[in-house]
Amino acid sequence: MLRIEEKPFGVNVTVVSPGAMKTEMATAGSTGDESKSMIKMHLPEDLAPGIVNAVAARKREHYTDRILRTMGTVRALFPQIVDNIVGPLSKGTTGRK
């Protein structure tokens, strides 16, 4: 919606899905051994050039991981199915019932 709303004003919107970022907050309490982690943590400075290029190219979306790109495609093709799967899963992570 934001992309459509801002278009008449010459503002381009690029949605960035960076995935897990390796920041102090994200790694607080970690042992530092990432070899056992199932989630790849990205350094912000490693992703910045790709994000800048995506914005410069006026891309609609920019995904930093193949799995995020795949999920975005599946969500675009089958939004109701994704909502039915993710909805119940997210209730456990937000603390809401």
PEKA-V259843 format. One record per pair of residues at least 24 apart in sequence whose C-alpha atoms are under 7 Angstrom apart, sorted by the first residue. I is the first residue (numbers start at 1). J is the second residue. Records with the same first field share a line. If there is no record, write none. Layout:
I = J + J
This chain:
12 = 58
13 = 60
14 = 55 + 58 + 59 + 60 + 61
15 = 60 + 61 + 62
16 = 61 + 62 + 63
17 = 62 + 63 + 64
18 = 63 + 64
19 = 64 + 65
